[in-house]
Amino acid sequence: MPYLLGKREFVLGAGAVALAPLSALGQAGQGGVDDLGRNGAIPQRTKEIPTRKAKTTKLFLTPPGWPNAIAIDPDGRGFWVAEQRHDGDREAVWLLDWNGKLLQTVMTNSKNTSGMTVGAGYIWSGANGVSIKNHPTPPVNGIFQTDFSGKQVNHHQIPFGPSDDGGACHGVAWQNGKLWVSSNRLESLVRIDPSTWQVDWIFPHTFIPDLKDRIHGIEYDDATGYLWQVSGTQSKDVPYYAGYTPKLIKYDIKTGQVVELVEFVSGSCDPHDIAIHNGVFYGVDAGEHPGWPITNPTYQRPGWPPLNSPFSGYVFRIDFV
């Protein structure tokens, strides 16, 4: 004779059946792991990235132009500063002493230079030639290797792309015989052995949405082993310089994780690239921030190209506050 469930027994039974999968999931979340190593644990909340403030102090003007990249001279004479042009003309890299006196000018074949460093006796210029007006096809992109006499030693393409155009660059830094490149096409930071042009490490730019809009110059800190990158955010309500907050991103190069952010206080220079010397950070303001107009007469300077930042053309010191 079949056993008929009463209403109370049916509800209890259904409840037990319904709870069984949840119970199993709960056990997995407390250490139970399936054959693929998965469990039912709730993902941990993302840790908040530490943030501190910084301010800038302008030091001196570079020669007239759009100074877009900066590096420390390995011999301690001062700064190497690279200009960025949009007209296709040859671009200068200036050696300036610590007070801004011009010591040397090296002309390179890089186009629309956006990132530069010095190492192993060469200047390494990152070309963003796709931004040149009426650029050729393919555009002049990649890394130009130039000696201090102005002789081009090589023109390398950023790896993992077409042989004639590995994409544009937005930052270059030197790390103890290795070259870091910020690749626009790969949206990644790539470390290259310059003697073989082989990649030995790569990780993506930050995934933080607001910061990805302004990925720019990079610098490796020899003292701490971290990689820094220029970024920033634009207010949706306040346009142009007044609504812009420059920022720096600090990466752990072993993991690619962002370990710290730096926000510049209001009224700071607009960094396009940075350099580090004896623990002190420096930057350069190109005066041609994307999307900002060049019609403000207070920003213009006789003998200079059109500018759109109040600190255009300045090398400046960065102080953490």
C-alpha positions in Angstrom: 0.0 0.0 0.0 1.5 3.3 -1.0 2.5 5.8 1.7 0.8 9.2 1.2 2.6 12.3 2.4 0.6 14.7 4.5 0.9 18.4 3.9 3.3 19.0 6.8 5.6 16.1 5.6 5.5 17.3 2.0 6.6 20.8 2.9 9.4 19.5 5.1 10.5 17.1 2.4 10.6 19.7 -0.3 12.5 21.9 2.0 15.1 19.2 2.6 15.5 18.6 -1.2 15.7 22.4 -1.9 18.4 22.9 0.7 20.6 20.0 -0.3 22.4 21.8 -3.2 22.8 25.0 -1.1 24.2 22.9 1.7 26.7 21.3 -0.6 27.7 24.8 -2.0 28.1 26.0 1.6 30.4 23.1 2.4 32.5 23.9 -0.7 32.7 27.6 0.4 34.2 26.5 3.7 36.9 24.4 2.1 35.2 21.9 -0.2 36.8 21.9 -3.6 35.7 20.1 -6.8 37.9 18.3 -9.3 38.8 21.7 -11.0 39.8 23.4 -7.8 36.7 25.5 -7.6 34.8 26.2 -4.5 31.7 28.2 -3.4 33.5 30.9 -1.5 32.2 34.4 -1.9 34.9 36.5 -3.6 36.7 38.9 -1.3 36.0 42.5 -1.6 38.6 44.4 -3.6 41.0 46.3 -1.4 41.0 50.0 -1.6 44.1 51.4 -3.2 46.1 53.8 -1.0 46.1 57.4 -2.2 48.2 60.3 -1.3 48.6 63.9 -2.5 51.3 65.8 -4.3 52.1 69.3 -5.4 54.4 70.8 -8.0 57.0 73.6 -8.0 58.0 74.9 -11.4 61.8 75.0 -11.9 62.6 76.4 -15.4 61.4 76.5 -19.0 62.7 74.2 -21.6 63.6 75.6 -25.1 60.4 76.6 -27.0 58.3 73.6 -28.1 56.1 70.9 -26.6 58.4 69.1 -24.1 56.7 65.8 -23.8 59.2 63.5 -22.2 61.9 63.7 -19.5 64.7 61.5 -18.2 67.7 61.8 -15.9 71.1 62.1 -17.5 73.1 58.9 -16.4 76.2 61.1 -15.8 74.3 63.4 -13.4 74.5 66.5 -15.6 70.8 67.2 -15.5 67.7 66.3 -17.6 67.2 65.0 -21.1 63.9 66.5 -22.4 62.3 65.4 -25.7 60.0 67.6 -27.7 56.8 66.4 -29.5 55.9 67.8 -32.9 52.8 67.3 -35.1 54.1 68.7 -38.3 56.5 65.9 -39.2 59.7 67.9 -38.8 62.7 66.4 -37.0 62.4 66.5 -33.2 65.0 67.6 -30.7 66.1 66.0 -27.4 67.7 68.6 -25.2 70.2 68.0 -22.4 69.6 70.7 -19.8 71.6 71.1 -16.6 69.8 71.2 -13.2 69.1 74.9 -13.6 67.8 74.7 -17.2 70.9 75.7 -19.1 71.1 74.0 -22.6 74.1 71.8 -22.8 73.4 69.8 -25.9 70.8 69.2 -28.6 70.3 65.9 -30.3 68.0 65.6 -33.4 66.2 62.3 -33.8 64.0 60.8 -36.5 61.2 59.9 -34.0 57.8 61.3 -34.9 55.4 62.8 -32.3 57.7 61.6 -29.5 55.6 60.5 -26.5 58.0 59.0 -24.1 61.8 58.9 -24.0 64.6 57.5 -21.8 68.4 57.3 -21.8 70.4 54.1 -21.3 73.4 52.1 -22.5 74.8 55.2 -24.2 71.6 55.8 -26.3 68.5 57.9 -26.4 65.4 55.7 -26.8 62.4 57.7 -28.2 58.9 56.4 -28.3 57.1 57.4 -31.6 53.4 58.1 -31.7 53.5 58.9 -35.4 49.9 58.1 -35.9 49.1 61.5 -34.4 51.1 63.3 -37.0 49.0 65.3 -39.4 48.8 63.6 -42.8 50.9 60.8 -41.6 52.1 58.1 -44.0 50.7 54.5 -44.2 51.9 52.9 -42.1 52.6 55.7 -39.6 56.0 56.2 -38.1 55.6 54.4 -34.8 57.9 52.3 -32.5 61.2 53.0 -30.7 64.0 55.0 -32.2 67.5 54.3 -30.9 69.8 57.3 -31.3 73.4 57.9 -30.1 74.5 61.2 -28.6 75.9 62.5 -31.9 72.4 62.2 -33.5 73.1 59.1 -35.5 70.2 56.7 -35.7 71.3 53.3 -34.6 68.0 51.4 -35.1 64.3 51.8 -35.4 62.5 49.1 -33.5 58.8 48.2 -33.7 56.9 47.3 -30.5 56.7 43.5 -30.4 53.7 41.2 -31.2 52.5 43.3 -34.1 53.1 43.8 -37.8 56.7 44.1 -38.8 56.2 47.6 -40.2 53.9 49.0 -37.5 53.8 47.6 -34.0 51.7 50.5 -32.8 52.3 53.8 -31.0 54.0 54.4 -27.7 53.1 56.6 -24.8 56.0 56.1 -22.4 59.6 54.7 -22.2 61.7 53.9 -19.1 65.1 52.3 -18.4 65.5 49.5 -15.8 69.1 48.3 -15.3 69.7 47.4 -18.9 66.1 46.7 -19.8 63.6 48.9 -21.6 60.0 49.5 -20.5 57.6 50.6 -23.1 54.0 51.7 -22.7 52.3 50.2 -25.8 49.1 51.8 -27.0 48.1 48.9 -29.2 48.7 46.2 -26.5 47.4 48.5 -23.7 50.2 47.1 -21.7 53.5 47.8 -20.1 56.2 45.8 -21.9 59.8 45.1 -20.7 62.2 44.4 -23.5 65.8 43.3 -23.7 67.2 46.1 -26.0 70.1 43.9 -27.2 67.8 41.1 -28.5 64.5 43.0 -28.7 62.9 40.1 -26.9 60.1 40.6 -24.4 60.8 39.2 -21.0 57.8 40.6 -19.1 54.4 42.2 -19.8 51.3 43.2 -17.9 48.3 45.4 -18.8 47.8 49.0 -17.9 45.5 49.6 -15.0 41.9 48.5 -15.4 40.6 51.4 -13.4 38.2 53.0 -16.0 38.9 56.7 -15.3 42.6 56.3 -15.4 42.8 54.4 -18.7 41.7 57.6 -20.5 44.9 59.3 -19.7 47.7 56.8 -19.9 51.0 58.6 -20.5 54.7 58.7 -19.5 56.4 56.1 -17.3 59.5 55.9 -15.0 61.2 53.0 -13.2 62.3 53.8 -9.6 65.7 52.1 -9.1 65.6 52.6 -5.4 62.3 50.9 -4.8 61.7 48.6 -7.8 58.3 50.1 -8.7 57.1 51.4 -12.0 55.3 54.7 -12.2 52.9 56.0 -14.8 51.3 59.4 -15.5 47.5 59.5 -15.6 44.7 61.8 -14.5 41.0 62.4 -14.5 38.8 65.1 -16.0 35.8 66.5 -14.2 32.5 66.0 -16.1 31.3 69.4 -14.8 34.4 71.5 -15.1 36.3 71.4 -18.5 39.9 71.9 -19.4 42.7 72.7 -17.0 40.5 73.9 -14.1 38.7 70.6 -14.0 41.6 68.2 -14.5 43.3 66.3 -11.7 46.8 64.9 -12.6 47.6 61.5 -11.1 50.4 59.0 -10.8 49.9 55.2 -10.8 52.4 53.0 -8.9 52.7 49.4 -10.2 54.2 46.4 -8.6 56.1 45.0 -11.6 56.1 41.5 -10.2 52.3 41.3 -10.2 51.2 44.2 -12.4 49.0 45.4 -9.5 48.4 49.0 -8.8 49.7 49.5 -5.2 49.3 53.3 -4.8 47.7 56.3 -6.5 48.9 59.9 -6.2 46.6 62.9 -6.8 48.0 66.3 -7.5 46.5 69.3 -5.6 44.6 72.0 -7.4 46.9 74.4 -9.3 49.6 71.9 -10.1 51.5 71.5 -13.3 50.2 69.1 -15.8 52.7 66.2 -16.1 53.2 64.4 -19.4 56.2 62.4 -18.2 58.2 62.0 -15.0 61.8 61.3 -13.9 63.3 60.3 -10.6 66.7 61.3 -9.2 67.9 60.5 -5.6 64.3 59.9 -4.6 63.0 63.2 -5.9 60.3 63.2 -8.6 60.4 65.6 -11.5 58.0 66.2 -14.4 57.5 68.2 -17.6 54.4 70.0 -18.8 54.0 69.8 -22.6 51.3 72.4 -22.8 49.1 70.5 -25.3 46.7 68.4 -23.3 44.3 66.5 -25.5 40.9 68.1 -25.7 41.9 71.4 -24.2 41.6 74.5 -26.5 44.6 76.7 -27.3 42.6 80.0 -27.5 43.3 81.2 -24.0 45.6 84.2 -24.5 46.9 84.0 -20.9 48.6 80.6 -21.7 50.4 81.8 -24.8 54.1 82.7 -24.8 56.0 84.7 -27.5 58.2 82.4 -29.6 56.4 79.3 -28.5 53.8 77.2 -30.3 50.1 77.4 -29.2 49.8 76.3 -25.5 46.8 75.2 -23.3 48.2 74.9 -19.8 49.3 77.7 -17.5 52.6 75.8 -16.8 53.3 74.9 -20.4 57.0 74.2 -21.1 58.1 73.9 -17.5 60.2 71.3 -15.8 59.0 71.0 -12.3 59.6 69.2 -9.0 57.0 66.9 -7.5 56.6 66.9 -3.7 54.4 64.4 -1.8 52.2 66.1 0.8 
